[in-house]
Amino acid sequence: MDSTSQDINLNSPNKGLGSDLPAQGAAGIASSNATSTLPPGLTEEEAQELRTELAKVEEEIHTLRQVLSAKERHAADLKRKLGLNPLNELKQNLSKSWQDVQASNAYLTASATLEDISQSEAYKKTQETLSQAGQKTSAALSTMGTAISRKLGDMRNSPTFKTFEDKVGNIKYKMVGNRGPDEGAQSPTAPSGVQDGAPF
């Protein structure tokens, strides 16, 4: 019978003595270690008993690994049949953990303390003060933004800025010429015709 499909009964009186022993059983261990030197104070009979016990323990370990592997395969098969995948399992674990946290004494105590703080007069005053400060800051920033926008508009309409804009437009036109994406495009501020006598 195939050892992977075999149902292993750990309560059996013959556990660990099946045909699926590791390649090196008790006899193999005993013979391989018989030629080695014995530790001081250990007789050959005691060493043989220890070797036999070691072989049995290793056989049990091997059997337990097979049982564990069979149980893991069975659990995976059941999960597959139930439609559970690792992501769903993780979600369920996180949800259960969060519920456990919410039911814990520490969480309940902290929630009660925060509720008490939020109902306190000092908290309400602090919240009101911060709200007013936020409103005032927002109004100040809005006023400042309007002022900056107005100042930039005034500056853009000034004769100095117009002259600068014309010069930049002429330089661009001279560098790009008629090779731009819109063939024959003229400088946006230059009058029609090329200005050969421009200062730049």
N, C-alpha and C positions, 0 to 999 in steps of 0.2 A: 504494500500500500504506500502511496506517496505521502511523505512526512508532512508536506504543506497542507494537504487536504485532510489529514488525519485529525480527528477530534481527540484532544489530549485531556485525560482525566487525572487531575492532580491528587484525587482522593484514592486512587488505585493503589493496592499494596505493591504493585510492580512498577511504581513510578520511577523513572530514571533508568529502567532496565530494558527499555524497548530496543527495537532493531535499529533505531535512528541515532545511535550513539555517535559521538564525535569520532573522527577518524582515529584518534589516539585515545583509547579507553584506558581502564585501570591497568590492564596488563602492559599496554604500551608505555604508560608513565612509569610503572614499576620497573620495567626492563631498561628503560632509558636512564633511570636514576640509580639503578642497582650498581652500576660501575662507578658512579661518583662517590666521593668520600663522604662519610657521615659526619654530621656536626658532633662535637665532643659531648659526651654524656647521653648519646642516643644509640640504642641498640638496633640491630638489623630488624628485629621483630617490630619495634616501635616505629621505625622508619617505614616498614611495609604497611603497618596499620594507617599511618598518616598518609601514605601514597594512595591507599585504597579509599580513605575518607575524602581526600582531595579529588580523586576521580569521580566519586559519587556527587560531590558538591558541584563540580564542573558539569556533570551530566544534568543535574537539576537546573543549573543556570541555563544550559542549552535548552532544556525543556521549557523553562519559564519564558525564554526569549521566543520560542515557537508559539507558546500560548499567547503572549503579548502581541505578537505579529498577527496571529489569527483574530484576536479580539479587535485590533486596530482596523484590519480589513473589514471585519463584520460591522464595526461602528461606521466606517466610511461608506459601506454599502447602505446601511440604514439611513444615514444622512442624505445620500444621493437619492434614495427612494422618497424621503420626506421633502426633497427639494431644497435642502439646506446647503448653502455653499459657504466658503470661508468668510465672505463679506457679510452675509446675513448673520452668521454666527458671531462675528465681531460686533455688529450692530446690537445684537441681543445682549452680548456681554457688557458692552458700554452702557446700554439702557439699564440693565440690572445693576451695574455698579453705581450709576447715577442715582437710581432709586435707593440703593443702600446708603449712599452718602446723604441723601435728603432725609432719610429716616434716622440718621445717626444723631446722638445727643449733641455732639459738637456743632453740627449744622443747625439743629433746632435752636440751640442756645445762641449761636451767632445771629440767626434770623430774628430771634426775639429781641436781641440787643440792638440790631439795626432798626427794627421796627420802633423800638423805644426812642432811639436817637432821632429817627425821622419825624416822630411826633413831638419832640422836645421844642421848646421855645427858641433855644439858641440855634438849632438847625433851621427853623423857619426863618429867623432873622438873617442868618447867613445866606440862605437861599434867596431871600428877597434882595439882599444887598448885592449879591452876585448877578442877579437878574437885572437890577438897575444899572450896575456897572457895564454889563454887556450891552444894554440898550444905548447907554451914553457913548460907549466905544464905537458901536455901530454907526450912530449918528455922526460922531466926529470923523470917522473914516469916510463916510459918505460925503460930508461937507468938504473934506480935504480932497477927495477924488474929483468932485465937481470943480473945485478951485484949480487943481492941476490941469484938468481937461480944458478949462476955459483959458488958462495961461498958455497951454500948448497951441490952442486954436489961435490966440492972439499972436503968438510968436510965428506961427506958420503964415499968417497973413501979413507979417511985417515985410517991408521992402528988403531988408537984409537977407531974410530967408528966401525970398523970391529970387534974388540975385544968385544966391548959393545954389538953389534948385536949378536955375537956368544953366549955370556952369557945369554942374554934375550931369545934367541932361546932354549938354554939348559934348562933354568928354565921352560919355557913353556912345553917342551917335558917331563920333569920330573913330572910336575903337571898333565898334560893331559894324558901322556903315550900313550897306544894303544887304549884308549877309545874314541878317536876323531871321527868325521864323516867319515874320511878316515882311516879306520882300518889299523893299522901298519904304519901310517905316521911317518916319521922321521923328526928331526929338520932340517930346511932348510939349515943350515950352518954346522951342525955336520956331521962328516964322519959316514959312516954306522957303526952300533953297538952302544951300550949305553956307555956313558962316565961316569963311576962311580967315577972317581977321579976328577971330575970338581970342581973348587973352590966354586961354589955356590951350 
